[in-house]
Amino acid sequence: MIISRHLMLLLFSAAIVFAQSCGSPNPKNEAEETTEVVLPSVGAFGEAISKEGAVPVSEIASLINTDEAIPVKVSGTIVEVCQHSGCWLTLDLGQGQTLQVNMKDHAYSVPKDASGKKVWVEGEALRELISVELLKHYAEDAGRSREYIDSITRDEWQYTIEAKGVIIEE
């Protein structure tokens, strides 16, 4: 009986130590999670694409005439980049409008410091209704103020591209 108690106490103690060690964060993994990949400020991102055949982004409205996504290749100037992870960017359409470019399947990112640079984008484009929730998410990713984010109260029609590849130059 004494041996059984000692054995039970030993097993109980081992179980406690094991349970505590499983819940402990691994310092190596913690460091890996917080390490940010620094991308070059120019170059090609995503799938390989070329600049040939690109139309100015200002022509996007004339290209989209159905509710179906269409393949496009456009060039323009980057207005804004997601400051959270570089998973989207916007292009200037003129007259205060922008085109939302999302990286296909979040498979790649673009440099966060690419605003104002020339870009070529290839992917699937369409005009879609963006929800208030998603518009607020984009505003947060862009680092907008709480006041600005709270002022978003209506869905908005936007031209969007799901980009398979992007080329950024100075």
ABEGO torsion letter per residue (X at the ends): XAAAAAAAAAAAAAAAAAAAAAABBBAAAAAAAABBBBBBABEBBEBBBBABGBBBAAAAAAABABABBBBBBBBBBBABBBAAAGABBBBBAEGGBBBBBBBBGGABBBBAAABGBBBBBBEBBBBBBBBAAAAAAAAAAAGBBAAAAAABABBBBBBBBBBABBBBBX
